[in-house]
Amino acid sequence: MSGLPNLADVRERSRSARERSSSLRVTSQQLRASLEGLLAYASEVNGVAGDRHKALFPAEDSTPHARQTPMDFAALMRQRVQKARSQAQILRRRAADLRQQAAEFRTRSENLRGSYSPLKAAIPSTGASLSPGVAGHDRHDIVVIGASAGGIPPIERVLSALPRQFSAAVFVTIHTAAEGPRLLSDVLSRLSSLPVSYAADGDAIRKSRVYVAPPDRHMLLDEGVVRVTAGPRENRHRPAIDPLFRSAARAYGPRVVAVLFSGLLDDGTAGLKAVGGRGGVSIVQDPEEARFASMPLNAVENDSPQYVLPVQQIGPTLVRLAGNGNGGPHGEAEAKSALHNEVKIAEIDMSAIERAKPGPPSPYVCPECNGTLFEMREGKMLRFRCRVGHAYGAESLLVAKNEELEGALWTALRTLEEKAALHRRLAEKAASGQNLRAAKSFRESAEDMQRQGHTIRKLLLEREQPPLTGTED
């Protein structure tokens, strides 16, 4: 791919445009929801204002004393209605702008995907092996599959292409929500001739079966058995793809075939590298046809997989590999030791956690536990792991930090709103006690906090998502 310097740029721009379009659509939906809430609030406040006005100024009471109320509540509520309507109008314009931007980014993404097609030859395809030679006679009887967003349909197609007597065991990890229903095995079994079930800790590994990682648990492979653990999250997920791939590489070496499908960010790349380092075979879905190309592109750019195939060719390739022995060398002892230690961390092995020295400390802290993150470099790939085992690729860490920043901004906004409300109440109390100086000070403080909150709210509405790049510059 070095002969085509524009390929990475075109892919990155296309991916960034698609991700930005998706982000804009989500933001537009959120704004529309906020708009509906503001309009409902305005209607409610308007009704309360009317009721309060009638209570303060009954038609039969026209004395001056009745009209000189210290706190004209009805007028205050009308002001709030006007403010809510003004904010609703701003949100309408913002939502319209975002819809227009999303349409522009979709058009740009399609144009860039068209530019990418002539460069596709730079990616190995249709059985083209990047290895100069192969050695050994191991059968590839362990197939590990990883996917995230957009990965279920291609996995269904691949499983439908495997025969009932497929001479390998298949293990599938898909990013799923911890609290989600356990329906993934039923979905994958619809088109599969192989039995599909969620893995349980201690299950014996049998050929012609499909094992699925359960929600909120890593699925790991040991010699002859499946391990299901609640180990530390990797790349913000549990189950994660990297632990499955690493454990398979450690236990079965050149017998492993690892397949990576559609998804966002960079989970699976480090695991593919581990499989290749132990002599196994790595296959990546063609990024051009992936629903979300970030994971396949990261794998292509950082790992140089043996195969980059369209989905329709992956099933037949697995059938062919399962019947042939063409594993490579098992890798160096030092690499095997590091791999063993990372798998043990996913198994919550305290001795492995205590002796882990993944690399030099970084200036960043773990988004989950606030411990120090240590850097791990593998070629062009940069990864991070904390002392207790949470692990991140560079892109996954960037997204986690972005979410951390957003959470901090919302906390700051809530705190300012609460303090402003408290100061307004104190101002009312001081005014009722004829302490006009204190009342003025409290009102000014409340107004200042209101302005600060407005600045943060504007920042939250206009904040852009970082681009999802493929590799570190």
Beta strands, then each sheet from edge to edge (+ up, - down):
strand 1: 142-147
strand 2: 169-174
strand 3: 196-198
strand 4: 210-212
strand 5: 218-222
strand 6: 225-229
strand 7: 256-260
strand 8: 281-285
strand 9: 307-309
strand 10: 361-365
strand 11: 372-378
strand 12: 381-386
strand 13: 391-393
sheet 1: 3+ 4+ 2+ 1+ 7+ 8+ 9+
sheet 2: 5+ 6-
sheet 3: 10+ 11- 12+ 13-
end
